[in-house]
Amino acid sequence: MRLHIIGSSSAGNCYLFTDNEGHTLIVECGVRFEIIKRALDFDMSRVVGICVTHEHGDHSKGVAGAVGAGLDIWATAGTLRAFGFHSYRFNPMKIGIVHHIGPFAVIAFDTHHNTTEPCGFLIRHPEMGTTLFLTDTTYTDYRFDGLTNILIEANYSQDIIDTTLADKKFLRDRVINDHMSVETCISTLQANDLRKVNNIVLIHLSDRNSDARQFQTMIEKATCKTVTVATAGLIINNFNSHPF
């Protein structure tokens, strides 16, 4: 399995999971669809679907273009309504139910964000095992069994935000009430069984309220796992169920 990160920030989020047969599942569609098409070499015939966590533009701005290109969109019913238009390409996801999207099996679970019906995903595929995708949430109510790879938000540090937004209470509270701190990220990871986990990818870091190198070091020390900070254009070729 190959993970190709198109974007992972407030400017836009998009992640491509491509198996050895060339089937691609796109998670988040928060960049202009032209950018996604270029990443796919303008061949969308192997895209099995697009999963979107919620309706905010940095996660969904490319949805209309994707629908126009004939791609299926998977999201909760609340998120699909919040897009503001209708399409037969929309596929509502029920929380806790397995949805088969090509060779991928995806389960949506509820998260805590200021949108209509936000969710995270458990994504299963024989090549990569079970991947947790968790972003734009203050915390999660769940523990997850059998994880082999994790993409998880580490948006800000409490220490950093107390300095950068000390005189901007509204903005500070908005970040804290909508996103996961690196401190909560660590406690979330430590609450789960990480023995089979090969990759931890930190996503959606704030440009202003994070420190990528510091966050990577903190989580490596806390988990003793391979930790990567998501950046636009990054490709991880061994996003598999086993290290080699």
C-alpha positions in Angstrom: 0.0 0.0 0.0 1.2 3.5 -0.8 0.0 6.6 1.0 0.3 9.8 -0.9 -0.4 13.0 1.1 -1.7 15.8 -1.2 -2.3 18.2 1.7 -2.6 18.1 5.5 -3.3 21.6 6.9 -6.0 24.3 7.2 -5.2 25.1 3.5 -6.5 21.7 2.4 -6.5 18.0 3.4 -6.4 15.0 1.0 -4.9 11.5 1.3 -4.6 8.8 -1.4 -4.4 5.1 -0.4 -3.3 3.1 -3.4 -2.9 -0.7 -3.3 -0.6 -2.9 -5.4 -3.4 -3.4 -8.0 -3.7 0.4 -8.5 -7.0 0.8 -6.7 -7.1 4.2 -4.9 -9.3 5.3 -2.0 -9.2 9.0 -1.4 -9.8 10.3 2.1 -10.7 14.0 2.4 -11.3 16.1 -0.7 -10.2 19.5 0.7 -8.0 20.7 -2.2 -9.0 21.9 -5.7 -10.0 18.8 -7.7 -7.4 19.8 -10.4 -4.7 19.1 -7.9 -6.1 15.6 -7.2 -6.3 14.9 -10.9 -2.7 15.8 -11.4 -1.7 13.5 -8.5 -3.6 10.7 -10.2 -1.9 11.5 -13.6 -5.4 12.3 -14.8 -6.4 8.7 -14.7 -9.4 8.4 -12.4 -10.5 5.0 -13.6 -8.9 3.2 -10.6 -10.4 5.5 -7.9 -12.9 3.4 -6.0 -14.3 6.3 -3.9 -13.8 9.4 -1.8 -14.4 9.4 2.0 -15.0 12.8 3.7 -15.1 13.4 7.4 -17.1 16.6 7.4 -18.2 19.6 5.3 -15.6 22.3 6.1 -13.9 23.5 3.0 -10.4 22.3 3.9 -11.8 18.8 3.8 -14.5 19.1 1.1 -13.7 21.9 -1.4 -13.0 19.5 -4.2 -16.2 17.5 -3.8 -18.2 19.2 -6.5 -15.3 18.6 -9.0 -15.0 15.0 -8.0 -18.7 14.4 -8.5 -18.5 16.1 -11.9 -15.7 13.7 -12.8 -17.9 10.7 -12.0 -16.5 9.8 -8.6 -18.5 8.5 -5.6 -18.5 10.4 -2.4 -18.9 8.6 1.0 -19.8 10.6 4.1 -22.4 10.6 6.9 -25.9 11.7 5.9 -25.5 15.0 7.8 -22.2 15.8 6.0 -23.7 15.1 2.6 -26.7 17.4 3.4 -24.2 20.1 4.5 -22.5 20.1 1.1 -25.5 22.1 -0.1 -26.2 20.2 -3.3 -27.5 16.7 -4.2 -26.0 14.0 -6.4 -26.6 10.4 -7.1 -22.9 10.0 -6.5 -23.5 10.6 -2.8 -23.3 7.5 -0.5 -24.5 8.0 3.1 -22.5 6.2 5.7 -24.1 4.9 8.9 -22.0 5.1 12.0 -20.5 1.7 13.0 -21.5 -0.1 9.8 -18.9 -1.6 7.4 -19.1 -0.1 4.0 -17.2 -1.8 1.2 -15.6 0.6 -1.3 -13.7 -1.4 -3.9 -11.2 -3.6 -2.0 -11.4 -1.3 1.1 -13.7 -1.8 4.0 -14.5 1.5 5.9 -16.3 2.1 9.2 -17.3 5.6 10.2 -17.4 6.6 13.9 -18.5 9.8 15.5 -16.2 12.6 16.4 -16.4 16.0 18.2 -16.3 18.9 15.9 -18.5 22.0 15.1 -20.1 20.5 12.0 -23.3 18.6 11.2 -22.3 15.0 11.6 -18.5 14.7 11.6 -16.7 11.3 11.7 -13.4 9.5 11.7 -12.7 6.3 9.8 -11.4 2.8 10.3 -10.0 1.6 6.9 -9.2 -2.0 6.3 -7.4 -3.6 3.4 -5.4 -6.8 3.2 -2.2 -5.0 2.3 -2.3 -2.4 5.1 -4.4 -4.1 7.8 -6.5 -1.7 9.8 -5.8 2.1 9.6 -7.2 4.6 12.0 -8.0 8.0 10.4 -8.8 10.6 13.1 -8.8 14.4 12.6 -10.7 17.6 13.5 -11.9 16.4 16.8 -11.1 17.4 20.4 -10.9 13.7 21.4 -12.3 10.3 20.7 -14.7 8.3 22.8 -13.2 5.0 21.6 -10.4 2.5 21.8 -9.6 0.6 18.6 -8.5 -3.0 18.3 -5.9 -4.5 15.9 -4.5 -1.2 14.5 -1.6 -1.5 12.1 -1.3 2.1 10.9 -2.6 5.4 12.3 -3.2 8.9 10.9 -4.0 11.2 13.8 -4.4 14.9 14.3 -1.8 16.8 16.4 -3.0 20.3 15.7 -1.5 22.3 18.5 0.4 22.3 21.8 -1.2 23.8 24.9 2.0 25.6 25.7 2.4 27.1 22.2 -1.2 28.2 21.9 -1.1 29.8 25.4 1.6 32.0 24.0 0.6 32.6 20.4 -3.1 33.3 21.2 -2.8 34.6 24.7 -4.6 37.9 23.8 -7.1 36.3 21.4 -9.4 34.3 23.6 -12.0 33.7 20.8 -9.5 32.2 18.4 -7.8 30.2 21.2 -11.2 28.7 22.4 -12.2 27.9 18.8 -9.0 25.9 18.2 -9.3 24.1 21.6 -13.0 23.3 21.1 -12.5 21.9 17.5 -9.1 20.2 17.3 -6.9 17.7 19.0 -3.8 18.8 20.9 -0.6 16.9 20.8 -1.1 16.2 24.4 -4.5 14.6 23.7 -3.0 12.8 20.7 -0.4 11.2 23.0 -3.0 10.1 25.5 -5.2 8.7 22.7 -2.3 6.7 21.3 -1.3 5.4 24.7 -4.9 4.3 25.4 -4.7 1.9 22.4 -2.8 -1.3 21.8 0.1 -0.3 19.5 1.9 -3.5 19.3 1.1 -4.1 15.6 1.3 -0.5 14.5 3.9 0.2 11.8 3.3 3.9 11.0 2.0 6.8 13.0 1.4 9.8 10.8 0.7 13.2 12.4 -1.8 15.2 10.4 -3.4 18.6 10.3 -0.7 20.4 12.3 -1.5 24.1 12.8 0.9 26.5 10.9 1.0 28.8 13.9 0.4 26.6 17.0 2.6 23.6 16.4 6.2 22.5 16.2 6.6 19.6 13.8 10.0 18.4 15.0 9.0 18.7 18.7 5.7 16.8 18.1 7.4 14.0 16.2 10.0 13.6 19.0 7.3 13.7 21.7 5.2 11.0 20.1 8.2 8.8 19.2 9.2 8.9 22.9 5.7 8.2 24.0 5.0 5.3 21.6 8.4 3.9 20.5 7.0 3.8 17.0 7.9 5.2 13.6 6.3 8.7 13.5 6.0 10.9 10.4 4.7 14.4 10.1 2.4 14.7 7.1 3.5 17.3 4.5 2.1 18.0 1.1 3.6 15.7 -1.5 4.9 13.1 1.0 4.7 9.5 -0.2 5.0 6.5 2.2 5.5 3.4 0.0 5.4 0.8 2.8 2.1 1.7 4.4 1.5 -2.0 5.0 0.3 -4.4 7.7 3.8 -5.5 8.3 7.0 -3.4 8.4 8.6 -5.2 5.3 
